Every structure is written in C-alpha cells, then in structure tokens.
Amino acid sequence: MSFSSTTGPRPCSIVFAFIYSAMNVNAFLAFGATGALKITYLGLGPTEIRLVYIAVNALVVVLGPGILETAMPYAVALSGFLLLVIVFRTQRRIWAADMAARQPP
C-alpha cells in the first residue's frame, strides 16, 4: 500500500509518531517508578528541541520541502536508536535505585 502526500501520511511519519509516543510512555513509566518527572534526556530538553524545530523549518524554507522526504528516514532511524538508548539508561537507573532500596541498613 502506497501513500501519497495527498491521500495520507507517509509510513516514516507514522513510525516517527510511534517513537515519540514510546518516549512519552517511557517518561511516564519512569515517573511512576521513581516519583520524579524527568523531561531532559541525553542533554536535550524542551528548549533545545524547539531550537531543532526552528532549524528544520528554516532548512525547509531555504531548501524546499523535498529535504524532508530525503532526511525523514534518517531522522526516524536516529530517533529509534535514541529511544533504545534512553529506555536502557532509564531501566538501568531504576534498577540501581531498586537495588539500593533493598540493601539492609
């Protein structure tokens, strides 16, 4: 099944939305386990992400929308890899906190 820009979203956009949702789920589950809501991962917080969005929009204005079609598969692959790194680091942090809580005084 093929999508065109006039009939619906492209598969990369759907995968990108899934990865974004998975990052949100990771943040909320970590909050439930630790009681602390962490919004900055890998040194990137909301402000830095907004700056990335501004840079991407500027590139689209200068280079045209075709740049998104070229770059989107790479952005999805990078986001997927970063999701794995974030989940692994979060899991390791929660496990260490759990093991520290189990140590007798």
N, C-alpha and C positions, 0 to 999 in steps of 0.2 A: 504494500500500500504506500503510495507516494503522496506527500503533502506539498502543495504549492503555497506561495505566500498569500494567495487569495482564498484558499479553501480552509486553511487552518494552520496550527503551529507546526513547526518542524520538529523532528524527533530529538534533535540536540536541545531544543528549548524545553521539551518535556523532561528529559534526563536532568537538565540543569535545575529545573524546579524540584525534581525529586531529591537531588543532592542538597539543595537549600533547605528543604523540609527535613531531611535527615539531620542536618546540622542543628536545626531548631529542636528536634526531638532529643538529640544528644545534650544540648544545653539544659533542657527542662528535666531530663532524667538525672543529670548530674546535680541539678539544684535539689531535686527530691532526695538524692542520696547524701548530699553534703550540707544542705541548708544555705549554701552560698551561691548566688547567681553570678556567673562569670560571663561577661559579654565581650571580652577581648581574648582572641585566640591567635597564637603564633605572631604576636606583636601587632596584630591588626584589630582595631576597634571600629566602632561606628563612623568616626570621623575619617579614618583612613579609607574605609570602604566608600564613603561619599566622594572622596578625592579621586578614587579609581573610577567611579561612575562619571565624574566630570571629565576626566581624561578620555574615557571611552567615547563620550558624547562629542568631545572636541575632535577626536580622530574621525568620527563618522561625518562631522561637518566638513572637515578638510579632505578626507579621502573618499567619502561616499559610503553608502550603506553596504556595498559589496565586501568591505573589510570585515563586517560581522559574519558573513557567510564563510569567509576564509578562516577567521580566528575562532569561531564558536566551538568546533570540535576540540581544539587545543585547550580552550578555556574549560570545557566540560571535563576533559581528561585531567587537567591540573586540579580542578575543584574536587573531583573524585579522589585523587591522591591525597589532597589536603584533608578531606573528610576522614580518610583512613588514619592519617597521622593524628588528627585531633581526637578521634574516638580512642585510639590506642593510648595516647597520653592521658586522656580523661580516665580511662579504665585503670591505668597504672596508678594514677593519683588516688582514686577511690579505693583501690585495693590496698595501697600503703596506709591510708587513713584507717581502713578497717582492721588491718593487722596491728597497727599501733593501738587501737582501742581494745584489742583482745589481749594485749600484753598485761600480765598481772603487775600491780604496782610494787 
